[in-house]
Amino acid sequence: MAALDWSGGPVNIVDDDPAPAHEWLPALAKALGVPTPGPVTGRQEWERGALNALARGRGWQPEWPTWRAGFAAQCDIP
């Protein structure tokens, strides 16, 4: 909600652990009890998730510091 008062432009609202989908998506699929999606072609191995530095610089903090902590808290996984 705080982002609604910020000046225009894109701001990433993400946790502190940038990760490519091939890391977090299998954990989410397992937590939800669904099959893990297959790999997507055309991605570079070095690609990673978004950074939240701009949002943090404006005073925002994630509820969960990492996707692992959030998944564990919300989906009862270790």
C-alpha positions as CSV (number, residue, x, y, z in Angstrom):
1,M,0.0,0.0,0.0
2,A,2.9,2.4,0.8
3,A,4.0,2.2,-2.9
4,L,0.8,3.9,-3.9
5,D,2.2,7.2,-2.5
6,W,5.6,6.9,-4.3
7,S,6.5,8.8,-7.4
8,G,5.9,7.0,-10.7
9,G,8.0,4.3,-12.2
10,P,8.6,0.6,-11.7
11,V,9.6,-0.6,-8.2
12,N,10.2,-4.3,-7.4
13,I,8.3,-5.5,-4.4
14,V,10.2,-8.7,-3.7
15,D,12.0,-10.5,-0.8
16,D,15.7,-10.2,0.0
17,D,16.7,-13.4,-1.8
18,P,16.7,-12.9,-5.5
19,A,16.3,-16.4,-7.1
20,P,15.6,-17.8,-10.5
21,A,12.3,-19.6,-11.0
22,H,14.1,-23.0,-11.3
23,E,15.0,-22.6,-7.6
24,W,11.8,-21.4,-6.0
25,L,9.1,-22.9,-8.3
26,P,9.8,-26.5,-7.4
27,A,9.5,-25.6,-3.7
28,L,6.2,-23.8,-4.3
29,A,4.8,-26.7,-6.4
30,K,5.8,-29.2,-3.7
31,A,4.1,-27.0,-1.0
32,L,1.0,-26.8,-3.1
33,G,1.0,-30.5,-3.9
34,V,1.1,-30.0,-7.7
35,P,3.6,-31.2,-10.3
36,T,6.7,-29.1,-10.9
37,P,6.5,-27.2,-14.2
38,G,9.0,-28.2,-16.8
39,P,11.9,-25.9,-17.7
40,V,11.4,-22.9,-19.9
41,T,13.8,-22.5,-22.9
42,G,15.4,-19.3,-23.8
43,R,16.5,-18.3,-20.3
44,Q,20.1,-17.7,-19.4
45,E,21.5,-19.7,-16.4
46,W,22.8,-16.5,-14.8
47,E,19.4,-14.8,-14.7
48,R,18.0,-14.3,-11.3
49,G,15.1,-12.6,-9.6
50,A,14.4,-8.9,-9.1
51,L,16.1,-6.7,-6.5
52,N,14.2,-4.7,-3.9
53,A,16.8,-2.0,-3.2
54,L,14.6,0.9,-4.5
55,A,11.6,-0.2,-2.4
56,R,13.8,-0.7,0.7
57,G,15.4,2.7,0.0
58,R,11.9,4.2,0.3
59,G,11.2,2.5,3.7
60,W,9.5,-0.7,2.6
61,Q,10.4,-4.0,4.2
62,P,9.2,-7.5,3.1
63,E,7.0,-9.4,5.5
64,W,9.3,-12.4,5.0
65,P,13.0,-11.8,4.4
66,T,13.3,-14.7,1.9
67,W,11.0,-16.8,-0.2
68,R,12.1,-19.8,1.7
69,A,10.9,-18.3,5.0
70,G,7.6,-17.2,3.5
71,F,6.9,-20.6,1.9
72,A,7.8,-22.3,5.2
73,A,5.5,-20.1,7.2
74,Q,2.6,-20.1,4.8
75,C,2.8,-23.7,3.4
76,D,4.1,-25.7,6.4
77,I,7.3,-26.8,4.6
78,P,10.8,-26.9,6.1
